[in-house]
Amino acid sequence: MRGALFKVCVAVTTMVALAFLIPLGLMVKETARERAFTAAERQAATLGPALAITTDQQALQRALASTQDGAAGLIAIHLPRAGGGFDTLGRERVGASALAAAATNGRSGTTGVGGGYAYLEPVAVNDGRVAVIEVFIPDAELTRGVASAWLVLSGVALVLVLISIAVADRLGTRIVGAARRLASASRALGEGDLAVRVPQVDDSPRELRDAAEAFNAMADRVVRLLAAERELAADLSHRLRTPLTVLRLNAASLGHGDAAEQTRHAVAQLEREVDQIIRAVRGRGAASAPADAAPVSCDAAEVIRDRAEFWSALAEDESRPWQLAGAERPVTVPVAAPELAAALDAMLGNVFRHTAEGTAFAIDVHGTPDGVIVMVSDAGSGIADPELALRRGVGAERDGSTGLGLDIVRRVAEGTGGDVAVGRSVLGGTEVRVRLLHKRDSVPRQRRRARQ
């Protein structure tokens, strides 16, 4: 913006300066020409009285030498002879025909000669005949002072352009400074700094001050909305404690057995998840951890084996063949174990929810130089629109689901700099491919398009 303002000011000032200076330069040139011809007329006029009094050549020679141009050899006096023609005092530059024409018509004028112009002034002498005074005007006299005048005008134009640049710099500093403050605050707000505000500067443009006020009002409203959302989430989560207490008591009365133990384990895990949500939304959980806290990580292979064992009981009840491959070696990823477990539960839960009983599924783990790839495949009917399935909340419009499962998986993957892709599996159904990196990127990568 600042550079564009400079260019505009320079262009406008240059055009205005040229619009005035070109006519002025031509006027200066024409003025110098007129000055030279006027000076020649004055020189000729000084000799006119002497010719009117006498035609004595010695007297006229003294009168000629007394003038500035005459002493410089620029003036000649042409006296008429009795038999025709002219006797010339001084240096003659014009031809006889031009002299005869000037003496005959009795009017003064100029004619071109070598090196300049000659001004001819006819004067009647005492015997009734007509003499002609010739004043030579060199070409250099016609342009005397023009170059220096043009140089001065060019300097004036340059000064005007420099002044316009200074004014543009001042205006640009005000505009660009205010715009940069607004952009910096917007960037900080986008990165999660809810306390950032745009400072008000009196010399900034009114429109940008209004934009800064609107931004500050928007930021205040965002803070209020987020606070209200956190409290609402905490309150809603707290309301789950009562039915969870009932479930825990009922689970305790189920006695012994694998089903009873799994039910009690699920209820306990659900209680932990609800407690974590309440702490997180009110700023006392992991979300409020200090910036210098140690980075979280877990062994992805261990978490995958644990969740596979959990879901294996349900798979056995529904007669679902399944297999786990590649989870023998430990693989550390920068994800908390509960988050990774939630992502795996979302993928495996989709298999059980959206495929018929008896449908096979598989969990494959592949190590890569920069991370690990986890694939959950099934032998179901597949997903008609894989790209649509990755959109948050889309699943809420069908099958009675929330549409957040794959979005949870996506956020976990992108939190490490990885990505998620949905496509067709080798079993014939759906394959969810999750790539987790060992190190978090500074900027999460964009979600890749679903594989066809």
N, C-alpha and C positions, 0 to 999 in steps of 0.2 A: 504494500500500500504506500509506503513511504517513497519508494523508487518511482511508482506510478505518479505520485503527486509531484515529485521533482520534474519528471518528464513533461507533465501537463503545464506546470508553471513556466518551464524553460520554453516550451513550444509557444505558449500564448504570449509571453513577453517578447520572444523573438519576432513573432508575427507583428505585434503592435509596434515594436521598434523599427522594423523594416518598413511598415506602412507609413511611418513618419520620416524616417531618416533617408529613404530613397528620394522622395520629393525634395527634401531639404538639400541633399547632395546635388541634385540637378539644378536646384535654385542657386546654390553657391557657384556652380560652374557657369550658369548663365549670368549671374551677377558679376563675376570676374570678367567675362567677355564685354558686358556693357560698360564696366569701369574702364577697360582699356580703350574702347571707342570714345567714351566721354572725355578721357584724358587727351586723346588725339585732337578732338574738337577744340579743347581749351588751348592746346599748343598752337593750333592754327589760328585761333582767335587772337592770340597775343601778337601775331605778325600782321594781321589785317590792317590796323591803323598805320603801320609803317608803310605799307604798300599804297595806302590811300594818299599818303603825303608825298612820297618820293619813289622814283624808280631807279635811283642811283644805286649801282651795284655795290659800291663800297659801303654805303650807308646800310643797305639791306644785309650785306655780309656781316657788319657789326651787330645789327639787330638779330640776325640768325644765330650768331655766336653767343648772344646774351641769354638765349633760352636753353633750358636743360636738354631737350631732345635735339635742338639744333647743334649744340656743342658735341652731342654724342653721335652726330651724323645721321640722325633719323628724320630730319626735316630738309626738304628741298623747295626752292622757290623757282617757279617757271615764269619768266618774263616774256611777253609777246614781242616778236620782232616786227619791224615795219613791213617786211616782205612776206611775212608768214612764218610760222614755226615759233619755237620758244628758246630763249637763252636760260640755262639752268644754273642756279646757285646751289651747290650741295650735290648730293649723290642722287642721281635719277634712277628710279626703279620701275616706273610705269612707261608704257610705250607712248608714242606721239598720238596715236588714235584715241587713247583714253584721255589724254590731256585736251585734245581738240574737242572731244565730246563734252567734257566737263566745262570748258570755256564757252562752248556754244549754248548748251542748255542752261548754264548759270546755276546749276544746283549741285550741292555737295553730295558726296557718296563715297563708298568704299569699293575697292576692287582687289581681287586676289593677285598677289605677286609671289615670287619665290621667297619662302621663309616666313610668310605672314600675309598681312593685308596692308594696303595703302589707302589712306584717307585723303581725298582731294577736295580742296575748298577753293572755289573760284572767287576772285576779288577784283573789282573794277578799279583800275588805276586812273591817274589824273588826266590822261589823254583819251579816255573813253574806251580804251581796250581792256581786256580781261586777263589777269594773271591767275596762276593756279598755285596754291600752296599744297605741297604733298607731305603728309606725315606718315611715316612707316610704323606699323604696329607688328612687332615680332610675335610669332606663335607662342613663345614662352610668356609673353605679357598677357596673352589671352587666358592662360591657366595659372597665373601667379596666385599663390595662396589656396588653390583648390585642394591640393594634396594634403596640406596641413589641416584644412577645414574638415576634409573627409576623415582624417585620422582622429580628430577630436570627436566627430560624430560617432565613429566606431567605438571610441572609448566610452562615450556616453551610453551606447547600446550595451556594451559589455558590463558597465556598472549597473544598468537596469536589470540585466539578466542575473548578475550576482545578488542584487537585492531581492529579486524574486526567489532565488534559491534559498536565501536566508529566511525569507518569510515562509517558504514551503517547508523548510526544515523545522521551523517553529510549529507550524500547523501539524506537520507530520509527527513530530514528537508527541504532541497532545493526543492526536488521534490514535497513533500506533501504540503509545503507552497505555492508554485506556483499553484498547482492544486486547493487548497482551495480558493485562491484568485480568480481564474477563475470561480470556482463553485459559490462562493458568488456573484460575479458580474453577472453571468448568472441568479441566483435566483432573484437578485434585479431587473434586467431588465425584467424578467418574471412577477414580481409583479408591474411593471409600472414605475420604476425609470429610466427614459430615460437619466439621467445625469451620471449614473454610468459608470465607466471605470476601466479597470484592470491596476494597476500600474506596470510599467516595473522595474524589479529587475535584476541586472546584474548577480547575482550568480545563477539564476534559469536556468534550462536546456534550450537549444536552441529551442527544439521542443515546449516547453510550452511557451517560449517567442513569437514564431511564432503564436501559438494559441491565445495568449493574443492580439497580434497585429491584427490578423484576427477578434477577437471579438470586439475590439475597432472600427475597420473599419466598421464592420457590425452594431454596435450601432449607429455610425455617419450616416450611410446610412438610418437606420430605422428612426432616428430623421428627416432627410431631407424628406423622403417619407411621414411621418406623417404630417409634416408641409405643404408639397405640397398637400396632400389629404385634409387637413383642408381648405386650401385656395380654392381648387377646389370645395369642398362642399359648402363653403360660397358663392362663385361666382355663382354656379348653383342655390343655393337657392335664391340669390339676383335677378337672372333673372326671378324668378317667380313673383316678385313684379308687373311687368307690366301687365301680364294677370290677376293677382289678383285684381289690381286696376280696370280693365275693368269689372271683375265680380262683384266687389263691387258696381260700378256705375249702372250696369245693374240690380243688386238685389235691389238697392234703388228705381228703377223705376217700380218695380213689383206691387207696391200698397200694399194693406192690405190683410190679410188672413193667414191661417196656413201655407200653402206652401211657401208663400213669406217670412214669419217670419223664417221658418226653413232654407230657402235658405240663407237669410242674416246671420242667426246664423252660418251656416256652413262656409260661406265665412269669417266671423270674426274669427272663430276658426282656419281656415286654415291660415289666416294671422298671428295669434299668434304662430302657430306651425312653420311657416317659420321663423319668427323673433327669436324664441327660438333656432332653428337649427343654424342660423347665429351667434347668441351670443355664443352658446355652442362650435361650431367648431373653433371660434376665441378666445376662452378662457375667454369670458366676461359673460358667463351664469352660469348655475348650475354646469357645469363641472369644473369651476375654483374656486369654493367655497373653503374657507380655511378649513384646516383639523379640526380646533376646532369649526366649525360651528355646530349649533344644527342639530341633525339628522332629516331628513324629514319623515313625516308620514301622513296618511290620514285615514278617516273613510271609510273602504271598502264598507260597506252597503250603505252609502250615494252615493258613486260614482256609485255603481251598480244600484241603483234606478234611478239616473240621466240618465245613459246611456240606461237603459231599456225604460225610458220614451221617449228618443230621437228616438230610433229605433222603438218604437211602432207605430209611424205615418206611417213609411214605411211598417210595417207589416200589418197595416190596409188597406193601398192602395193595397197590394198584397194578401189580404184575408188570412193572415197567423195566425192561432190560436197560442197564446203564453201565458206563465204564468211565474210569478216570485214568488219564495218561499224562505223564510228564511232570507230576507234582512230587517227585522223589527228592529232588535237590532243593535246598533253600534258596529263595530269591527275595532279596530285600527291595521294597518299594517305598517311596515317601508318602504312604497313606496309613492312617490309623486303622488298626485291625477292625474296630466296629464299622468303620465306613466301608472297608473292602468287603466285610461280611454282609453288610446291607446291600451292596451292589450285586454280590453273588446270589443272595436270597431273591433279589428282584428278578435276575435272569432265570434262575431255576423255578421261581414261583410262576413266571410266565409260561414255562413249559408245562407245569402241572395244571395251570388254569386254562390254557388255550389249546391243549391237545387232549385227545381222548385217552382213557385209561388203557394201559398196555402199550402206549407209544414209547419207543426207545429214545434215549437221549445220551449224550456223551459230553464229558468235560475234558478239554485238551489244553495243556500248558506247554508253551514253547518259549524257551529262553532265547534272547537276542543280545547282541553286544551292548545295546543301550537300554534294555529293559526286559519285559516279559509280555507275551501275548496269551490271553486267556480266551478260549472259544467254547461256547455252550451251543451245542447242536441238537436238533431233534429230528424225528422222522414224521413230523406232522404234515399238515397241508401247506405250510409256509405262510408268508405275509405278502399280501397283494401289492402293497406300496411300502417298501422298506424305509424310504426317506420320510414318509408321513409318520411312520411309527416312532421316529426319533423326536418328533415335535412334542413339546411339553403339553400335557393335558389333553392330547387328541384322543387317547384311549378312554377318557371319561365320557365320550359321546357314544361308546359302544361297549357291550359286554359288562356294563356296570362297574368297570375298573376306574381307577383315578387317573390313569394316563401319566403317572409320575415315575413308574418303575425304570424305564429306559433312560429317563432324564436323570435319575439318581446315578445310574451307571455312567452316563455321559459326563456328569459333573466330577465324578471321582477320577475318570480317565483324563479329562482335560486339566484337572488339578495337578497332575504330574507332567503335563505337556503332551500327553498322548491323545488318543481319539477312540471313537466307537464306530463300527460299521455293521450294518445288518444286511444279510444276503441269503443266498440259497446254500444249504449245507450238503455235505456228501451223503447224508442219510436221507435226503429228499425233502426235508422240511426247512426250518429257519436256522440260521447260524448268526449268533451275536458275537462279534469279534471285538475284544477290548485290548488296547495296547497301553501298557503302563511303562513309564520311563523311570530309570534309576534316579535321575535328577530332575527337579522341577524347572521348567523353562520360565524365564522372566515374564513372557506373555504366552498364555495358553494358545495352542494351535487351533486353527479353525476346524470345525467338524468336517470330516471327509464325507463325500457323497457316498450313499449306500451302494454296495456292490450289486451288480445285476446278476 
